[in-house]
Amino acid sequence: MKNKIFMLIIGFLVLLILYFLIIPNRNLIKQEKGIEEKQVSTREIIKSVFEKGLQKTNLDSYTGTLMMHGISEFALLYGSDTLMDRIIDIYKKFGAGEIKATGNFISYEAGGSGAAYLVWKEVANVLDKQVAVAADKMMKQQKRSPEGLMTAKSAKDDQVFIDVAFAVSPYLLYSGLKFGNKEYIDFAVFETLELFSILKDKNTGLVHQARGYNGFGNLTEDNWSRGNGWAAFAISILIRDLPDSHPKRKELVKTARDFFNSVIRYQNKVGLWHQEMTDTTSYIETSGSGLLLYGLGIMLEKGLLPNKYLGNFKKGLQGLTSYIGSDGSVSHTCSGCLCPGKGTKGDYKNHPWIYNDPHAFGPVILAFSQATKLGIDKVKPLKKLGYYTIIDSPEVPRTYVTSARGGKDIAWENDRIAFRVFGPTVRDKVGSGIDVWVKSVNYPILDKWYKLEEQGKSYHIDCGEGLDFYDMKKGRGCGGLAIWVEGKPFPSETYDSFRIIQNQDDKIVFGLDYKTWDVPGLTIEERKLIEMELGTNLFKVTSTIQNESNVELTVAIGLSTFGKSEVLRDKETGILSVWEQIGDQSNGSLGSAVLINKENFAGFASFSENEFVLMNVQTNVPFIYYAGAGWSKSGIFNTKYDWFDYLKTEAKRAKF
């Protein structure tokens, strides 16, 4: 009996000791987990995005007036007197002519709909005159479409686009409410309902962006996120602030309900919307997402959608935080866009996004201002605040492609290596070759290094992550293409246009079009598709040389050399590779390579510090090759033998 009691006491003491040992670790785990799941303040997001927006947005443009509308709503709800005074002082500069509005709409001359909103709310009587003058001028002078819609002063024939609802309806609504002018209010309603009627996509319930920009009477084929965002902005403001007694209110409510139910159907699993809303392979787009969330929030505020959709709204806020940096930066915003190309879904899908594009800031401020109005003061990020931004991007492996330096470069990377090609704005300095950036870390470095360049810090020096020592100039770089005629390469100039097709953590796909060529006796273009995944040093190229006739050509895929190269030429495997030290010895050595289908092999050649593998191809028929590079200081390849062995393995796996 005594032994049993003794054993029970010992057991209890052991459990007690384990408890005190485990609990601190459990608390630590919980605390560490909490770092990732830490809630962020909606008000702090608004303030930081506004300050960043002031740096990146011209207030004389419509993107600036959109941002000002957002911060005006926030200031009226929760802002300080200091913030409101600051906002009103900015608006006063429009009236005084210190800020001269640009763009297609007279409402911008007074500071846009935000100024009219504050005037209606009786908190900015000092702005009454400039708002009234612009409203009167709009009614008398703004260009009209055949239906009588206000449209852009640059519009021709029957051209209208959904963006005009943003510029017209809220401004005239608030001016009409303030000054007791029923004509203004009625026109605000007419403008929005008529645009919805003209541009509605009967198949999706969403709207197309434009009519008349791809031929008289033709609608664009898109369901563009920001286009639908402009629609959401205009109709939700009317829903919120139009008097209940207005004769068109029931029609407006039905239109809004139908529209937002359609919008919700296309919301993705992280609560956001894609650039082409019906195509989940297009990138997540933040300006459209922000505007759609703002409108959805207003519909919930007014009780015009079931309360279950509050979860959709909250999830959207959580997802949006991944694209908002702790410094207020905003990523994945479509650049200026009005009927790109022929206005097809593909044209919209391939239109690029820009980091801190001027369109980025207003929609974020509006979405989170509406959140505060609904009592949502904190949001738990789905991933991490700023997960997809330069400033806060986590150090985790992923693939990535970006349009950088104002569109001068297209750059891409995975967990091993990075590359870039150059656009038409730098055509006088570089060619159509492919540049190499080496890295010794497995996380993304492109945005970070470009940011360092903006700050005057060089990425040509290795600070522990890698560097750019590859100066290809007009050479072929790592896998640049040329047409081979009479023993000489004829390359294109830099790319003429690009399209980002897939930009996901495990794979990127983008396209490049090369139209500027000088090839004896030929008029040709190249359409190139580049793909890259994690865990490889090679990217896949699918190229089509386009010509009016179907003819056989010899193309030359090249590798630049720098004077100390060791060259591997292997006809049996279709490999051309160069290994050499470039620049200072501390840079280590670089291997570059091209892998082709040996069935297309036409020989090897050297020309002007470039090595080439030649291929026989047909015009208008796609062909595939692989190219890539490996660095001796990456921790993967120590010697040329490591590199060459790797290539031989990859050649067996290549899918031509």
Secondary structure in CASP SS format (residue, H / E / C, confidence):
PFRMAT SS
TARGET T0000
AUTHOR 0000-0000-0000
METHOD secondary structure of the structure
MODEL  1
M C 1.00
K H 1.00
N H 1.00
K H 1.00
I H 1.00
F H 1.00
M H 1.00
L H 1.00
I H 1.00
I H 1.00
G H 1.00
F H 1.00
L H 1.00
V H 1.00
L H 1.00
L H 1.00
I H 1.00
L H 1.00
Y H 1.00
F H 1.00
L H 1.00
I H 1.00
I H 1.00
P H 1.00
N H 1.00
R H 1.00
N H 1.00
L H 1.00
I H 1.00
K H 1.00
Q H 1.00
E H 1.00
K H 1.00
G H 1.00
I H 1.00
E H 1.00
E C 1.00
K C 1.00
Q C 1.00
V E 1.00
S E 1.00
T H 1.00
R H 1.00
E H 1.00
I H 1.00
I H 1.00
K H 1.00
S H 1.00
V H 1.00
F H 1.00
E H 1.00
K H 1.00
G H 1.00
L H 1.00
Q H 1.00
K H 1.00
T C 1.00
N C 1.00
L C 1.00
D C 1.00
S C 1.00
Y H 1.00
T H 1.00
G H 1.00
T H 1.00
L H 1.00
M H 1.00
M H 1.00
H H 1.00
G H 1.00
I H 1.00
S H 1.00
E H 1.00
F H 1.00
A H 1.00
L H 1.00
L H 1.00
Y C 1.00
G C 1.00
S C 1.00
D H 1.00
T H 1.00
L H 1.00
M H 1.00
D H 1.00
R H 1.00
I H 1.00
I H 1.00
D H 1.00
I H 1.00
Y H 1.00
K H 1.00
K H 1.00
F H 1.00
G H 1.00
A C 1.00
G C 1.00
E C 1.00
I C 1.00
K C 1.00
A C 1.00
T C 1.00
G C 1.00
N C 1.00
F C 1.00
I H 1.00
S H 1.00
Y H 1.00
E H 1.00
A H 1.00
G C 1.00
G C 1.00
S H 1.00
G H 1.00
A H 1.00
A H 1.00
Y H 1.00
L H 1.00
V H 1.00
W H 1.00
K C 1.00
E C 1.00
V C 1.00
A C 1.00
N H 1.00
V H 1.00
L H 1.00
D H 1.00
K H 1.00
Q H 1.00
V H 1.00
A H 1.00
V H 1.00
A H 1.00
A H 1.00
D H 1.00
K H 1.00
M H 1.00
M H 1.00
K H 1.00
Q H 1.00
Q C 1.00
K C 1.00
R E 1.00
S C 1.00
P C 1.00
E C 1.00
G C 1.00
L C 1.00
M E 1.00
T C 1.00
A C 1.00
K C 1.00
S C 1.00
A C 1.00
K C 1.00
D C 1.00
D C 1.00
Q C 1.00
V E 1.00
F E 1.00
I C 1.00
D H 1.00
V H 1.00
A H 1.00
F H 1.00
A H 1.00
V H 1.00
S H 1.00
P H 1.00
Y H 1.00
L H 1.00
L H 1.00
Y H 1.00
S H 1.00
G H 1.00
L H 1.00
K H 1.00
F H 1.00
G C 1.00
N C 1.00
K H 1.00
E H 1.00
Y H 1.00
I H 1.00
D H 1.00
F H 1.00
A H 1.00
V H 1.00
F H 1.00
E H 1.00
T H 1.00
L H 1.00
E H 1.00
L H 1.00
F H 1.00
S H 1.00
I H 1.00
L H 1.00
K E 1.00
D C 1.00
K C 1.00
N C 1.00
T C 1.00
G C 1.00
L C 1.00
V E 1.00
H C 1.00
Q C 1.00
A E 1.00
R E 1.00
G C 1.00
Y C 1.00
N C 1.00
G C 1.00
F C 1.00
G C 1.00
N C 1.00
L E 1.00
T C 1.00
E C 1.00
D C 1.00
N C 1.00
W E 1.00
S H 1.00
R H 1.00
G H 1.00
N H 1.00
G H 1.00
W H 1.00
A H 1.00
A H 1.00
F H 1.00
A H 1.00
I H 1.00
S H 1.00
I H 1.00
L H 1.00
I H 1.00
R H 1.00
D H 1.00
L C 1.00
P C 1.00
D C 1.00
S C 1.00
H C 1.00
P C 1.00
K C 1.00
R H 1.00
K H 1.00
E H 1.00
L H 1.00
V H 1.00
K H 1.00
T H 1.00
A H 1.00
R H 1.00
D H 1.00
F H 1.00
F H 1.00
N H 1.00
S H 1.00
V H 1.00
I H 1.00
R H 1.00
Y C 1.00
Q C 1.00
N C 1.00
K C 1.00
V C 1.00
G C 1.00
L C 1.00
W C 1.00
H E 1.00
Q C 1.00
E E 1.00
M C 1.00
T C 1.00
D C 1.00
T C 1.00
T C 1.00
S C 1.00
Y C 1.00
I E 1.00
E C 1.00
T H 1.00
S H 1.00
G H 1.00
S H 1.00
G H 1.00
L H 1.00
L H 1.00
L H 1.00
Y H 1.00
G H 1.00
L H 1.00
G H 1.00
I H 1.00
M H 1.00
L H 1.00
E H 1.00
K C 1.00
G C 1.00
L C 1.00
L C 1.00
P C 1.00
N H 1.00
K H 1.00
Y H 1.00
L H 1.00
G H 1.00
N H 1.00
F H 1.00
K H 1.00
K H 1.00
G H 1.00
L H 1.00
Q H 1.00
G H 1.00
L H 1.00
T H 1.00
S H 1.00
Y H 1.00
I E 1.00
G C 1.00
S C 1.00
D C 1.00
G C 1.00
S C 1.00
V E 1.00
S C 1.00
H C 1.00
T E 1.00
C E 1.00
S C 1.00
G C 1.00
C C 1.00
L C 1.00
C C 1.00
P C 1.00
G C 1.00
K C 1.00
G C 1.00
T C 1.00
K H 1.00
G H 1.00
D H 1.00
Y H 1.00
K H 1.00
N C 1.00
H C 1.00
P C 1.00
W E 1.00
I E 1.00
Y C 1.00
N C 1.00
D C 1.00
P H 1.00
H H 1.00
A H 1.00
F H 1.00
G H 1.00
P H 1.00
V H 1.00
I H 1.00
L H 1.00
A H 1.00
F H 1.00
S H 1.00
Q H 1.00
A H 1.00
T H 1.00
K H 1.00
L C 1.00
G C 1.00
I C 1.00
D C 1.00
K E 1.00
V E 1.00
K C 1.00
P C 1.00
L C 1.00
K C 1.00
K C 1.00
L C 1.00
G C 1.00
Y C 1.00
Y C 1.00
T C 1.00
I C 1.00
I C 1.00
D C 1.00
S C 1.00
P C 1.00
E C 1.00
V C 1.00
P C 1.00
R C 1.00
T C 1.00
Y E 1.00
V E 1.00
T E 1.00
S E 1.00
A E 1.00
R H 1.00
G H 1.00
G H 1.00
K C 1.00
D E 1.00
I E 1.00
A E 1.00
W E 1.00
E E 1.00
N C 1.00
D C 1.00
R C 1.00
I E 1.00
A E 1.00
F E 1.00
R E 1.00
V E 1.00
F E 1.00
G C 1.00
P H 1.00
T H 1.00
V H 1.00
R C 1.00
D C 1.00
K C 1.00
V C 1.00
G C 1.00
S C 1.00
G C 1.00
I E 1.00
D E 1.00
V E 1.00
W E 1.00
V E 1.00
K E 1.00
S C 1.00
V C 1.00
N C 1.00
Y C 1.00
P C 1.00
I C 1.00
L H 1.00
D H 1.00
K H 1.00
W H 1.00
Y H 1.00
K H 1.00
L H 1.00
E H 1.00
E H 1.00
Q C 1.00
G C 1.00
K C 1.00
S C 1.00
Y C 1.00
H C 1.00
I C 1.00
D C 1.00
C C 1.00
G C 1.00
E C 1.00
G E 1.00
L E 1.00
D C 1.00
F C 1.00
Y C 1.00
D C 1.00
M C 1.00
K C 1.00
K C 1.00
G C 1.00
R C 1.00
G E 1.00
C E 1.00
G E 1.00
G E 1.00
L E 1.00
A E 1.00
I E 1.00
W E 1.00
V E 1.00
E C 1.00
G C 1.00
K E 1.00
P E 1.00
F E 1.00
P E 1.00
S C 1.00
E C 1.00
T C 1.00
Y C 1.00
D C 1.00
S E 1.00
F E 1.00
R E 1.00
I E 1.00
I E 1.00
Q E 1.00
N E 1.00
Q C 1.00
D C 1.00
D C 1.00
K E 1.00
I E 1.00
V E 1.00
F E 1.00
G E 1.00
L E 1.00
D E 1.00
Y E 1.00
K C 1.00
T C 1.00
W C 1.00
D C 1.00
V E 1.00
P C 1.00
G C 1.00
L E 1.00
T C 1.00
I C 1.00
E E 1.00
E E 1.00
R E 1.00
K E 1.00
L E 1.00
I E 1.00
E E 1.00
M E 1.00
E E 1.00
L C 1.00
G C 1.00
T C 1.00
N C 1.00
L E 1.00
F E 1.00
K E 1.00
V E 1.00
T E 1.00
S E 1.00
T E 1.00
I E 1.00
Q E 1.00
N C 1.00
E C 1.00
S C 1.00
N C 1.00
V C 1.00
E E 1.00
L E 1.00
T E 1.00
V E 1.00
A E 1.00
I E 1.00
G E 1.00
L E 1.00
S E 1.00
T C 1.00
F C 1.00
G C 1.00
K C 1.00
S C 1.00
E E 1.00
V E 1.00
L E 1.00
R E 1.00
D E 1.00
K C 1.00
E C 1.00
T C 1.00
G C 1.00
I E 1.00
L E 1.00
S E 1.00
V E 1.00
W E 1.00
E E 1.00
Q E 1.00
I C 1.00
G C 1.00
D C 1.00
Q H 1.00
S H 1.00
N H 1.00
G C 1.00
S E 1.00
L E 1.00
G E 1.00
S E 1.00
A E 1.00
V E 1.00
L E 1.00
I E 1.00
N C 1.00
K H 1.00
E H 1.00
N H 1.00
F E 1.00
A E 1.00
G E 1.00
F E 1.00
A E 1.00
S E 1.00
F C 1.00
S C 1.00
E C 1.00
N E 1.00
E E 1.00
F E 1.00
V E 1.00
L E 1.00
M E 1.00
N E 1.00
V E 1.00
Q E 1.00
T C 1.00
N C 1.00
V C 1.00
P C 1.00
F E 1.00
I E 1.00
Y E 1.00
Y E 1.00
A E 1.00
G E 1.00
A E 1.00
G E 1.00
W E 1.00
S C 1.00
K C 1.00
S C 1.00
G C 1.00
I C 1.00
F C 1.00
N C 1.00
T C 1.00
K H 1.00
Y H 1.00
D H 1.00
W H 1.00
F H 1.00
D H 1.00
Y H 1.00
L H 1.00
K H 1.00
T H 1.00
E H 1.00
A H 1.00
K H 1.00
R H 1.00
A C 1.00
K C 1.00
F C 1.00
END
